[in-house]
Amino acid sequence: MGLSVAIIARDEERHLGGCLASVAGLADETLVLLDSRTTDGSAAVAASHGATVVSALWRGFPAQRNRALALCRHPWVLFLDADERVTPALAIEIRALLATTPAAVGYWLPRHNLFFGQALRGGGWYPDPQLRLLRRDAARYDEARLVHEYAELGGATATLHGHLLHHNIDALGELWAKQSAYALAEARTLYFEGRRARWRNLVGAPAREFWRRYVRLGGWRDGALGLFLCATMAWFEVVKFTFLYAIASAPRAGDRGTRRHGDT
């Protein structure tokens, strides 16, 4: 069965070549759905590896993934991020799987996460299963979920043994920018779900997140880096609920209009 590899990217010139090289000989088609705000040489890198490049207005991760599913031509789609690599063992496993008639419509892939060059063992960063290999006609993403999106499938899933390798964070500024963007997207998702920030969230949420990652999920196993990362994730719970409070408190045009109407 044919395989399309789909990569959603923005300003990923640094990572994209390695990602595409890792699926050379595996993919029957490679699609790079490029955020139209991209300013670097990502398109040229993708084209040099034989990928089809489509520039699209950014509408959020779930919407971009649905767009990629519609653009891909083969029955199976493997979604990758530009900073991920398919390991040789995973490539062999996928090739063998698609040479048969797969019993499932989606496959979970374990993933190694590298932070500052170190592969993590705890804190929820391993085995970090990702539902990425999908039968195209059975998958769709909920476009109301703005971050940490996942595929909704019309059938069973299974798990493969080969790994993805994720070059997650290489620099402190990158970590801060990435988690700030996630916190804002999560806050917007909570707002649209009807959640509102409470003062207790600023204490309870970070405490629970630190305990979950450092103690329950074994972040302590990664030494000083594990402690730092678990504390960082806890801090961004504070950031998330601060964003949520700001979003809910922001004046709306309709509200202002209502107040003016009521004053007359």
ROLO-182603 format. One record per atom (N, C-alpha, C): atom name; residue number from 1; x, y negated, z. Coordinates in steps of 0.05 Angstrom, whole numbers. Last residue first. Example, Ala and Ser with C-alpha at 12.3 -4.5 7.8 and 13.67 -1.06 7.14 Angstrom:
["N",2,[257,45,142]]
["CA",2,[273,21,143]]
["C",2,[258,-1,157]]
["N",1,[264,114,156]]
["CA",1,[246,90,156]]
["C",1,[264,66,156]]
***
This chain:
["N",264,[-560,-1095,540]]
["CA",264,[-576,-1115,527]]
["C",264,[-605,-1114,535]]
["N",263,[-535,-1053,564]]
["CA",263,[-532,-1079,576]]
["C",263,[-550,-1100,564]]
["N",262,[-544,-1009,532]]
["CA",262,[-558,-1010,557]]
["C",262,[-556,-1037,571]]
["N",261,[-509,-1020,490]]
["CA",261,[-538,-1020,485]]
["C",261,[-554,-1023,511]]
["N",260,[-461,-1014,516]]
["CA",260,[-468,-1041,505]]
["C",260,[-498,-1042,500]]
["N",259,[-463,-960,528]]
["CA",259,[-462,-980,549]]
["C",259,[-470,-1008,540]]
["N",258,[-464,-938,477]]
["CA",258,[-486,-933,495]]
["C",258,[-487,-954,517]]
["N",257,[-414,-952,457]]
["CA",257,[-438,-962,444]]
["C",257,[-462,-960,462]]
["N",256,[-381,-924,492]]
["CA",256,[-380,-953,492]]
["C",256,[-405,-965,479]]
["N",255,[-395,-872,476]]
["CA",255,[-400,-881,503]]
["C",255,[-400,-912,505]]
["N",254,[-378,-871,423]]
["CA",254,[-406,-868,429]]
["C",254,[-413,-878,457]]
["N",253,[-322,-874,431]]
["CA",253,[-336,-895,416]]
["C",253,[-366,-895,422]]
["N",252,[-300,-858,497]]
["CA",252,[-309,-850,471]]
["C",252,[-324,-872,457]]
["N",251,[-242,-864,538]]
["CA",251,[-268,-874,529]]
["C",251,[-275,-865,501]]
["N",250,[-214,-808,573]]
["CA",250,[-212,-828,551]]
["C",250,[-239,-838,542]]
["N",249,[-221,-767,608]]
["CA",249,[-225,-794,618]]
["C",249,[-224,-815,596]]
["N",248,[-208,-721,581]]
["CA",248,[-235,-724,591]]
["C",248,[-241,-752,600]]
["N",247,[-154,-732,571]]
["CA",247,[-172,-728,549]]
["C",247,[-201,-732,558]]
["N",246,[-133,-734,623]]
["CA",246,[-131,-757,605]]
["C",246,[-151,-755,582]]
["N",245,[-142,-681,641]]
["CA",245,[-154,-704,655]]
["C",245,[-155,-729,637]]
["N",244,[-109,-654,605]]
["CA",244,[-138,-649,605]]
["C",244,[-153,-672,619]]
["N",243,[-58,-673,619]]
["CA",243,[-69,-679,592]]
["C",243,[-99,-675,592]]
["N",242,[-57,-650,670]]
["CA",242,[-56,-679,667]]
["C",242,[-66,-688,640]]
["N",241,[-58,-597,656]]
["CA",241,[-81,-607,669]]
["C",241,[-81,-638,670]]
["N",240,[-6,-594,630]]
["CA",240,[-31,-587,616]]
["C",240,[-55,-599,630]]
["N",239,[30,-609,671]]
["CA",239,[27,-625,647]]
["C",239,[1,-620,633]]
["N",238,[23,-565,705]]
["CA",238,[16,-592,715]]
["C",238,[12,-611,691]]
["N",237,[42,-526,671]]
["CA",237,[15,-524,680]]
["C",237,[5,-551,691]]
["N",236,[95,-541,668]]
["CA",236,[78,-548,645]]
["C",236,[49,-541,650]]
["N",235,[115,-519,715]]
["CA",235,[113,-548,712]]
["C",235,[94,-556,690]]
["N",234,[115,-465,701]]
["CA",234,[98,-474,723]]
["C",234,[94,-505,721]]
["N",233,[155,-464,662]]
["CA",233,[127,-457,655]]
["C",233,[107,-466,676]]
["N",232,[198,-478,695]]
["CA",232,[190,-496,673]]
["C",232,[161,-490,665]]
["N",231,[202,-434,729]]
["CA",231,[196,-460,740]]
["C",231,[186,-480,719]]
["N",230,[216,-397,690]]
["CA",230,[191,-393,704]]
["C",230,[183,-419,718]]
["N",229,[266,-418,674]]
["CA",229,[244,-416,655]]
["C",229,[217,-413,669]]
["N",228,[297,-414,722]]
["CA",228,[293,-440,709]]
["C",228,[269,-439,690]]
["N",227,[296,-359,731]]
["CA",227,[285,-377,751]]
["C",227,[279,-404,738]]
["N",226,[323,-340,684]]
["CA",226,[295,-332,690]]
["C",226,[282,-351,710]]
["N",225,[373,-363,692]]
["CA",225,[357,-371,669]]
["C",225,[327,-364,673]]
["N",224,[391,-336,737]]
["CA",224,[386,-365,739]]
["C",224,[369,-374,716]]
["N",223,[360,-272,723]]
["CA",223,[378,-289,738]]
["C",223,[370,-318,738]]
["N",222,[322,-239,702]]
["CA",222,[339,-254,683]]
["C",222,[356,-275,697]]
["N",221,[291,-218,741]]
["CA",221,[310,-200,729]]
["C",221,[330,-215,710]]
["N",220,[253,-255,756]]
["CA",220,[277,-253,772]]
["C",220,[299,-236,759]]
["N",219,[209,-243,726]]
["CA",219,[227,-263,716]]
["C",219,[253,-264,731]]
["N",218,[169,-203,735]]
["CA",218,[197,-197,737]]
["C",218,[216,-217,725]]
["N",217,[115,-210,738]]
["CA",217,[126,-202,712]]
["C",217,[156,-200,711]]
["N",216,[109,-224,793]]
["CA",216,[94,-202,781]]
["C",216,[106,-192,755]]
["N",215,[150,-266,798]]
["CA",215,[148,-243,816]]
["C",215,[134,-220,801]]
["N",214,[150,-303,755]]
["CA",214,[175,-296,769]]
["C",214,[174,-271,785]]
["N",213,[97,-304,734]]
["CA",213,[120,-300,717]]
["C",213,[145,-290,732]]
["N",212,[63,-310,779]]
["CA",212,[58,-290,758]]
["C",212,[83,-284,742]]
["N",211,[86,-353,807]]
["CA",211,[84,-326,820]]
["C",211,[80,-305,799]]
["N",210,[79,-394,769]]
["CA",210,[106,-386,778]]
["C",210,[106,-358,790]]
["N",209,[23,-394,764]]
["CA",209,[39,-388,741]]
["C",209,[68,-380,749]]
["N",208,[7,-409,816]]
["CA",208,[-1,-382,805]]
["C",208,[17,-375,782]]
["N",207,[30,-460,819]]
["CA",207,[38,-439,838]]
["C",207,[31,-411,828]]
["N",206,[3,-487,777]]
["CA",206,[32,-482,775]]
["C",206,[41,-461,795]]
["N",205,[-52,-483,798]]
["CA",205,[-44,-472,772]]
["C",205,[-14,-468,770]]
["N",204,[-51,-510,850]]
["CA",204,[-57,-481,847]]
["C",204,[-48,-469,821]]
["N",203,[-37,-563,838]]
["CA",203,[-22,-547,857]]
["C",203,[-26,-517,852]]
["N",202,[-71,-583,801]]
["CA",202,[-43,-592,800]]
["C",202,[-25,-577,819]]
["N",201,[-121,-564,814]]
["CA",201,[-107,-551,791]]
["C",201,[-78,-559,791]]
["N",200,[-140,-597,852]]
["CA",200,[-129,-572,861]]
["C",200,[-114,-558,839]]
["N",199,[-163,-638,822]]
["CA",199,[-138,-643,835]]
["C",199,[-125,-617,844]]
["N",198,[-186,-613,759]]
["CA",198,[-191,-619,787]]
["C",198,[-164,-623,801]]
["N",197,[-208,-622,692]]
["CA",197,[-186,-620,711]]
["C",197,[-196,-627,739]]
["N",196,[-257,-580,660]]
["CA",196,[-248,-607,669]]
["C",196,[-227,-603,691]]
["N",195,[-283,-543,604]]
["CA",195,[-267,-545,629]]
["C",195,[-260,-574,635]]
["N",194,[-308,-537,555]]
["CA",194,[-324,-549,577]]
["C",194,[-309,-550,604]]
["N",193,[-279,-524,512]]
["CA",193,[-293,-502,526]]
["C",193,[-309,-511,549]]
["N",192,[-254,-570,500]]
["CA",192,[-276,-562,483]]
["C",192,[-292,-539,494]]
["N",191,[-216,-569,542]]
["CA",191,[-236,-591,541]]
["C",191,[-260,-582,524]]
["N",190,[-185,-525,528]]
["CA",190,[-200,-525,553]]
["C",190,[-222,-546,553]]
["N",189,[-162,-546,480]]
["CA",189,[-179,-522,480]]
["C",189,[-196,-520,505]]
["N",188,[-133,-589,501]]
["CA",188,[-155,-594,483]]
["C",188,[-173,-570,481]]
["N",187,[-96,-560,532]]
["CA",187,[-114,-579,545]]
["C",187,[-138,-585,527]]
["N",186,[-68,-533,492]]
["CA",186,[-84,-517,511]]
["C",186,[-104,-535,526]]
["N",185,[-44,-576,466]]
["CA",185,[-63,-560,451]]
["C",185,[-80,-543,470]]
["N",184,[-11,-595,508]]
["CA",184,[-31,-612,497]]
["C",184,[-52,-596,482]]
["N",183,[22,-550,516]]
["CA",183,[6,-560,538]]
["C",183,[-17,-578,527]]
["N",182,[49,-546,466]]
["CA",182,[31,-525,475]]
["C",182,[12,-535,497]]
["N",181,[78,-594,468]]
["CA",181,[58,-590,447]]
["C",181,[39,-568,454]]
["N",180,[111,-583,512]]
["CA",180,[93,-606,513]]
["C",180,[71,-603,492]]
["N",179,[140,-539,493]]
["CA",179,[120,-535,515]]
["C",179,[102,-558,518]]
["N",178,[170,-565,453]]
["CA",178,[152,-543,446]]
["C",178,[131,-539,468]]
["N",177,[200,-603,481]]
["CA",177,[181,-612,460]]
["C",177,[161,-590,454]]
["N",176,[230,-571,516]]
["CA",176,[212,-591,526]]
["C",176,[191,-599,505]]
["N",175,[260,-539,480]]
["CA",175,[241,-527,500]]
["C",175,[221,-547,509]]
["N",174,[289,-578,454]]
["CA",174,[271,-562,439]]
["C",174,[250,-549,457]]
["N",173,[321,-597,496]]
["CA",173,[302,-615,484]]
["C",173,[281,-600,467]]
["N",172,[354,-551,504]]
["CA",172,[335,-560,525]]
["C",172,[313,-578,513]]
["N",171,[359,-502,452]]
["CA",171,[367,-527,465]]
["C",171,[345,-536,484]]
["N",170,[338,-455,432]]
["CA",170,[367,-458,431]]
["C",170,[377,-482,447]]
["N",169,[286,-409,436]]
["CA",169,[295,-435,444]]
["C",169,[326,-435,444]]
["N",168,[277,-360,403]]
["CA",168,[256,-377,414]]
["C",168,[266,-406,419]]
["N",167,[282,-319,357]]
["CA",167,[301,-340,366]]
["C",167,[285,-363,378]]
["N",166,[259,-256,363]]
["CA",166,[249,-284,364]]
["C",166,[271,-302,375]]
["N",165,[250,-199,328]]
["CA",165,[270,-214,343]]
["C",165,[263,-243,341]]
["N",164,[206,-143,333]]
["CA",164,[212,-170,322]]
["C",164,[234,-182,340]]
["N",163,[221,-72,333]]
["CA",163,[218,-98,345]]
["C",163,[220,-122,326]]
["N",162,[186,-9,329]]
["CA",162,[206,-28,321]]
["C",162,[200,-56,330]]
["N",161,[137,15,344]]
["CA",161,[160,16,363]]
["C",161,[182,-4,355]]
["N",160,[68,-7,342]]
["CA",160,[92,4,330]]
["C",160,[115,1,350]]
["N",159,[2,9,361]]
["CA",159,[27,-5,368]]
["C",159,[50,9,354]]
["N",158,[-64,-7,337]]
["CA",158,[-44,11,347]]
["C",158,[-18,-4,351]]
["N",157,[-136,-19,334]]
["CA",157,[-108,-27,332]]
["C",157,[-90,-5,343]]
["N",156,[-197,-13,294]]
["CA",156,[-179,-6,316]]
["C",156,[-151,-17,312]]
["N",155,[-239,-68,270]]
["CA",155,[-229,-41,272]]
["C",155,[-209,-37,294]]
["N",154,[-238,-123,252]]
["CA",154,[-261,-106,249]]
["C",154,[-252,-77,249]]
["N",153,[-207,-171,295]]
["CA",153,[-205,-150,276]]
["C",153,[-231,-133,275]]
["N",152,[-179,-233,304]]
["CA",152,[-203,-217,310]]
["C",152,[-206,-197,288]]
["N",151,[-114,-252,324]]
["CA",151,[-132,-243,303]]
["C",151,[-156,-227,315]]
["N",150,[-101,-311,363]]
["CA",150,[-99,-282,358]]
["C",150,[-120,-274,338]]
["N",149,[-63,-367,385]]
["CA",149,[-85,-355,370]]
["C",149,[-80,-325,366]]
["N",148,[-37,-405,417]]
["CA",148,[-36,-376,424]]
["C",148,[-59,-362,411]]
["N",147,[-84,-458,405]]
["CA",147,[-57,-449,411]]
["C",147,[-59,-420,420]]
["N",146,[-137,-469,394]]
["CA",146,[-117,-486,382]]
["C",146,[-88,-476,386]]
["N",145,[-194,-439,374]]
["CA",145,[-172,-435,392]]
["C",145,[-147,-448,380]]
["N",144,[-229,-446,333]]
["CA",144,[-233,-463,357]]
["C",144,[-210,-460,377]]
["N",143,[-220,-408,295]]
["CA",143,[-208,-434,291]]
["C",143,[-213,-454,313]]
["N",142,[-202,-344,302]]
["CA",142,[-221,-363,313]]
["C",142,[-209,-391,312]]
["N",141,[-184,-307,244]]
["CA",141,[-176,-322,268]]
["C",141,[-198,-342,276]]
["N",140,[-192,-241,219]]
["CA",140,[-199,-269,218]]
["C",140,[-191,-281,244]]
["N",139,[-188,-180,181]]
["CA",139,[-177,-199,201]]
["C",139,[-188,-227,196]]
["N",138,[-197,-143,142]]
["CA",138,[-209,-138,168]]
["C",138,[-202,-158,189]]
["N",137,[-170,-152,96]]
["CA",137,[-199,-155,94]]
["C",137,[-213,-150,121]]
["N",136,[-116,-143,111]]
["CA",136,[-125,-170,105]]
["C",136,[-155,-173,105]]
["N",135,[-92,-112,167]]
["CA",135,[-105,-107,141]]
["C",135,[-121,-132,134]]
["N",134,[-32,-137,196]]
["CA",134,[-61,-136,194]]
["C",134,[-71,-127,167]]
["N",133,[14,-147,243]]
["CA",133,[11,-132,219]]
["C",133,[-19,-125,216]]
["N",132,[10,-174,292]]
["CA",132,[19,-188,269]]
["C",132,[16,-173,242]]
["N",131,[4,-184,355]]
["CA",131,[-13,-171,335]]
["C",131,[-8,-185,308]]
["N",130,[58,-172,398]]
["CA",130,[46,-191,379]]
["C",130,[29,-176,358]]
["N",129,[81,-164,465]]
["CA",129,[69,-153,440]]
["C",129,[54,-174,424]]
["N",128,[127,-171,504]]
["CA",128,[114,-193,489]]
["C",128,[101,-183,463]]
["N",127,[155,-138,539]]
["CA",127,[158,-133,510]]
["C",127,[143,-153,492]]
["N",126,[182,-202,552]]
["CA",126,[186,-175,540]]
["C",126,[168,-155,554]]
["N",125,[164,-246,577]]
["CA",125,[177,-250,551]]
["C",125,[186,-223,538]]
["N",124,[147,-241,628]]
["CA",124,[126,-240,607]]
["C",124,[138,-243,579]]
["N",123,[190,-239,662]]
["CA",123,[176,-264,659]]
["C",123,[153,-265,639]]
["N",122,[246,-202,632]]
["CA",122,[222,-206,649]]
["C",122,[207,-231,643]]
["N",121,[287,-203,595]]
["CA",121,[276,-177,603]]
["C",121,[250,-180,618]]
["N",120,[313,-240,539]]
["CA",120,[300,-239,566]]
["C",120,[288,-211,570]]
["N",119,[374,-252,510]]
["CA",119,[349,-237,508]]
["C",119,[338,-232,535]]
["N",118,[404,-315,501]]
["CA",118,[401,-292,519]]
["C",118,[374,-278,515]]
["N",117,[406,-361,471]]
["CA",117,[423,-338,463]]
["C",117,[420,-314,480]]
["N",116,[367,-393,493]]
["CA",116,[395,-402,495]]
["C",116,[414,-378,490]]
["N",115,[327,-338,491]]
["CA",115,[328,-366,501]]
["C",115,[358,-372,506]]
["N",114,[295,-292,451]]
["CA",114,[321,-303,458]]
["C",114,[318,-332,467]]
["N",113,[252,-238,459]]
["CA",113,[254,-267,459]]
["C",113,[282,-275,468]]
["N",112,[230,-183,422]]
["CA",112,[252,-193,439]]
["C",112,[252,-224,436]]
["N",111,[167,-153,418]]
["CA",111,[184,-175,409]]
["C",111,[205,-181,430]]
["N",110,[125,-102,387]]
["CA",110,[140,-113,410]]
["C",110,[160,-134,400]]
["N",109,[66,-110,351]]
["CA",109,[95,-107,348]]
["C",109,[108,-118,373]]
["N",108,[5,-78,335]]
["CA",108,[20,-94,354]]
["C",108,[50,-88,350]]
["N",107,[-35,-77,277]]
["CA",107,[-13,-65,292]]
["C",107,[1,-86,309]]
["N",106,[-99,-61,250]]
["CA",106,[-80,-81,260]]
["C",106,[-60,-67,277]]
["N",105,[-129,-19,234]]
["CA",105,[-130,-43,217]]
["C",105,[-112,-65,226]]
["N",104,[-106,50,234]]
["CA",104,[-115,25,247]]
["C",104,[-116,3,226]]
["N",103,[-86,90,202]]
["CA",103,[-110,95,216]]
["C",103,[-122,70,228]]
["N",102,[-59,82,136]]
["CA",102,[-59,75,164]]
["C",102,[-86,79,177]]
["N",101,[-38,128,94]]
["CA",101,[-63,113,98]]
["C",101,[-65,106,127]]
["N",100,[32,114,78]]
["CA",100,[9,132,85]]
["C",100,[-17,116,83]]
["N",99,[65,74,70]]
["CA",99,[66,95,50]]
["C",99,[45,116,55]]
["N",98,[61,43,114]]
["CA",98,[45,35,91]]
["C",98,[47,55,68]]
["N",97,[97,70,148]]
["CA",97,[69,68,155]]
["C",97,[52,63,130]]
["N",96,[147,62,124]]
["CA",96,[137,89,126]]
["C",96,[106,89,132]]
["N",95,[151,6,129]]
["CA",95,[151,18,102]]
["C",95,[140,46,103]]
["N",94,[151,1,185]]
["CA",94,[129,-10,169]]
["C",94,[128,2,141]]
["N",93,[200,27,197]]
["CA",93,[174,37,208]]
["C",93,[150,26,192]]
["N",92,[238,-5,171]]
["CA",92,[235,23,164]]
["C",92,[208,34,173]]
["N",91,[229,-53,200]]
["CA",91,[225,-52,171]]
["C",91,[221,-23,161]]
["N",90,[245,-38,251]]
["CA",90,[217,-44,246]]
["C",90,[211,-44,216]]
["N",89,[300,-30,243]]
["CA",89,[284,-7,252]]
["C",89,[254,-13,247]]
["N",88,[318,-82,228]]
["CA",88,[319,-59,209]]
["C",88,[301,-36,217]]
["N",87,[271,-132,251]]
["CA",87,[294,-116,255]]
["C",87,[294,-93,234]]
["N",86,[251,-192,226]]
["CA",86,[243,-164,227]]
["C",86,[269,-148,230]]
["N",85,[254,-253,264]]
["CA",85,[267,-234,246]]
["C",85,[254,-207,249]]
["N",84,[231,-321,273]]
["CA",84,[230,-292,278]]
["C",84,[245,-276,257]]
["N",83,[224,-373,260]]
["CA",83,[247,-366,277]]
["C",83,[246,-337,286]]
["N",82,[178,-374,229]]
["CA",82,[204,-379,216]]
["C",82,[228,-371,233]]
["N",81,[135,-320,245]]
["CA",81,[143,-347,249]]
["C",81,[171,-350,237]]
["N",80,[95,-276,204]]
["CA",80,[120,-282,218]]
["C",80,[122,-312,223]]
["N",79,[48,-227,190]]
["CA",79,[52,-255,197]]
["C",79,[79,-258,213]]
["N",78,[36,-185,139]]
["CA",78,[53,-187,163]]
["C",78,[58,-217,168]]
["N",77,[-20,-155,111]]
["CA",77,[-6,-180,115]]
["C",77,[10,-178,141]]
["N",76,[-45,-112,60]]
["CA",76,[-34,-115,86]]
["C",76,[-18,-141,88]]
["N",75,[-62,-116,6]]
["CA",75,[-80,-107,27]]
["C",75,[-71,-111,55]]
["N",74,[-42,-179,-25]]
["CA",74,[-39,-150,-20]]
["C",74,[-56,-142,4]]
["N",73,[-44,-234,-32]]
["CA",73,[-56,-217,-53]]
["C",73,[-56,-187,-46]]
["N",72,[-59,-293,6]]
["CA",72,[-44,-269,2]]
["C",72,[-59,-249,-17]]
["N",71,[-98,-332,15]]
["CA",71,[-79,-335,-7]]
["C",71,[-63,-310,-14]]
["N",70,[-127,-316,59]]
["CA",70,[-141,-320,34]]
["C",70,[-122,-321,10]]
["N",69,[-87,-316,98]]
["CA",69,[-100,-291,91]]
["C",69,[-115,-293,65]]
["N",68,[-76,-372,98]]
["CA",68,[-56,-353,89]]
["C",68,[-68,-326,81]]
["N",67,[-123,-390,122]]
["CA",67,[-116,-399,95]]
["C",67,[-95,-379,83]]
["N",66,[-118,-367,172]]
["CA",66,[-140,-359,155]]
["C",66,[-135,-367,126]]
["N",65,[-73,-396,189]]
["CA",65,[-71,-367,186]]
["C",65,[-94,-356,168]]
["N",64,[-94,-447,191]]
["CA",64,[-72,-441,172]]
["C",64,[-69,-411,168]]
["N",63,[-131,-440,232]]
["CA",63,[-141,-447,205]]
["C",63,[-119,-442,184]]
["N",62,[-97,-429,276]]
["CA",62,[-116,-410,267]]
["C",62,[-126,-415,238]]
["N",61,[-63,-478,278]]
["CA",61,[-52,-452,272]]
["C",61,[-73,-432,263]]
["N",60,[-86,-537,243]]
["CA",60,[-84,-521,267]]
["C",60,[-75,-492,259]]
["N",59,[-84,-562,195]]
["CA",59,[-111,-560,208]]
["C",59,[-110,-543,233]]
["N",58,[-44,-599,151]]
["CA",58,[-45,-584,176]]
["C",58,[-73,-585,189]]
["N",57,[-48,-589,82]]
["CA",57,[-54,-606,104]]
["C",57,[-57,-590,130]]
["N",56,[4,-551,50]]
["CA",56,[-24,-554,59]]
["C",56,[-26,-574,82]]
["N",55,[40,-521,-2]]
["CA",55,[39,-543,17]]
["C",55,[10,-549,24]]
["N",54,[67,-459,-13]]
["CA",54,[42,-475,-15]]
["C",54,[42,-496,6]]
["N",53,[112,-419,-47]]
["CA",53,[109,-441,-28]]
["C",53,[83,-456,-34]]
["N",52,[134,-354,-51]]
["CA",52,[114,-373,-61]]
["C",52,[110,-394,-39]]
["N",51,[204,-338,-49]]
["CA",51,[178,-340,-37]]
["C",51,[160,-359,-52]]
["N",50,[256,-332,-65]]
["CA",50,[235,-320,-82]]
["C",50,[208,-322,-70]]
["N",49,[294,-360,-38]]
["CA",49,[291,-332,-30]]
["C",49,[267,-318,-45]]
["N",48,[287,-410,-58]]
["CA",48,[313,-397,-64]]
["C",48,[312,-367,-56]]
["N",47,[239,-425,-34]]
["CA",47,[240,-419,-63]]
["C",47,[265,-404,-71]]
["N",46,[257,-434,19]]
["CA",46,[237,-413,13]]
["C",46,[238,-405,-17]]
["N",45,[292,-478,10]]
["CA",45,[302,-453,22]]
["C",45,[283,-430,15]]
["N",44,[255,-516,-10]]
["CA",44,[277,-507,-26]]
["C",44,[289,-480,-16]]
["N",43,[222,-522,35]]
["CA",43,[211,-513,10]]
["C",43,[233,-502,-8]]
["N",42,[257,-544,75]]
["CA",42,[244,-517,78]]
["C",42,[234,-506,52]]
["N",41,[287,-590,81]]
["CA",41,[290,-574,57]]
["C",41,[278,-547,59]]
["N",40,[241,-636,114]]
["CA",40,[268,-625,109]]
["C",40,[267,-607,84]]
["N",39,[190,-653,125]]
["CA",39,[208,-672,113]]
["C",39,[236,-661,106]]
["N",38,[121,-636,127]]
["CA",38,[149,-627,127]]
["C",38,[167,-647,113]]
["N",37,[68,-645,125]]
["CA",37,[84,-665,138]]
["C",37,[114,-658,138]]
["N",36,[44,-600,104]]
["CA",36,[49,-621,86]]
["C",36,[65,-644,98]]
["N",35,[69,-538,123]]
["CA",35,[55,-562,133]]
["C",35,[63,-585,115]]
["N",34,[68,-484,79]]
["CA",34,[84,-506,91]]
["C",34,[66,-529,99]]
["N",33,[69,-419,77]]
["CA",33,[49,-440,78]]
["C",33,[61,-463,94]]
["N",32,[101,-376,39]]
["CA",32,[107,-396,59]]
["C",32,[86,-418,57]]
["N",31,[96,-308,24]]
["CA",31,[83,-334,22]]
["C",31,[92,-351,45]]
["N",30,[119,-255,-13]]
["CA",30,[125,-272,10]]
["C",30,[112,-299,5]]
["N",29,[106,-189,-31]]
["CA",29,[100,-217,-36]]
["C",29,[107,-232,-11]]
["N",28,[124,-142,-14]]
["CA",28,[117,-143,-43]]
["C",28,[111,-172,-51]]
["N",27,[176,-135,34]]
["CA",27,[152,-148,25]]
["C",27,[148,-146,-6]]
["N",26,[226,-108,36]]
["CA",26,[202,-98,50]]
["C",26,[176,-109,39]]
["N",25,[264,-135,8]]
["CA",25,[261,-107,3]]
["C",25,[238,-94,17]]
["N",24,[271,-180,61]]
["CA",24,[279,-174,33]]
["C",24,[278,-144,29]]
["N",23,[262,-195,112]]
["CA",23,[241,-179,99]]
["C",23,[247,-174,69]]
["N",22,[307,-224,127]]
["CA",22,[300,-200,143]]
["C",22,[278,-183,131]]
["N",21,[306,-268,94]]
["CA",21,[326,-247,89]]
["C",21,[319,-222,103]]
["N",20,[268,-299,120]]
["CA",20,[262,-288,94]]
["C",20,[282,-266,87]]
["N",19,[296,-313,167]]
["CA",19,[271,-299,168]]
["C",19,[265,-285,142]]
["N",18,[340,-341,147]]
["CA",18,[344,-316,161]]
["C",18,[319,-300,163]]
["N",17,[314,-386,123]]
["CA",17,[330,-367,107]]
["C",17,[334,-341,121]]
["N",16,[290,-413,167]]
["CA",16,[273,-399,147]]
["C",16,[289,-379,130]]
["N",15,[317,-443,205]]
["CA",15,[311,-415,211]]
["C",15,[301,-399,187]]
["N",14,[327,-495,183]]
["CA",14,[348,-481,199]]
["C",14,[343,-451,202]]
["N",13,[279,-511,160]]
["CA",13,[302,-505,143]]
["C",13,[323,-489,158]]
["N",12,[229,-523,180]]
["CA",12,[242,-499,190]]
["C",12,[266,-491,172]]
["N",11,[185,-561,177]]
["CA",11,[213,-569,183]]
["C",11,[229,-546,195]]
["N",10,[137,-514,190]]
["CA",10,[141,-542,187]]
["C",10,[170,-549,195]]
["N",9,[100,-455,169]]
["CA",9,[124,-470,177]]
["C",9,[121,-500,173]]
["N",8,[81,-390,167]]
["CA",8,[70,-417,170]]
["C",8,[92,-434,182]]
["N",7,[87,-336,125]]
["CA",7,[101,-352,144]]
["C",7,[89,-380,144]]
["N",6,[71,-270,108]]
["CA",6,[61,-298,109]]
["C",6,[75,-313,132]]
["N",5,[80,-218,64]]
["CA",5,[91,-231,88]]
["C",5,[83,-260,87]]
["N",4,[41,-165,40]]
["CA",4,[48,-193,38]]
["C",4,[59,-202,65]]
["N",3,[46,-101,13]]
["CA",3,[50,-118,37]]
["C",3,[56,-146,29]]
["N",2,[8,-45,-14]]
["CA",2,[24,-70,-17]]
["C",2,[24,-86,9]]
["N",1,[17,24,0]]
["CA",1,[0,0,0]]
["C",1,[18,-25,0]]
***
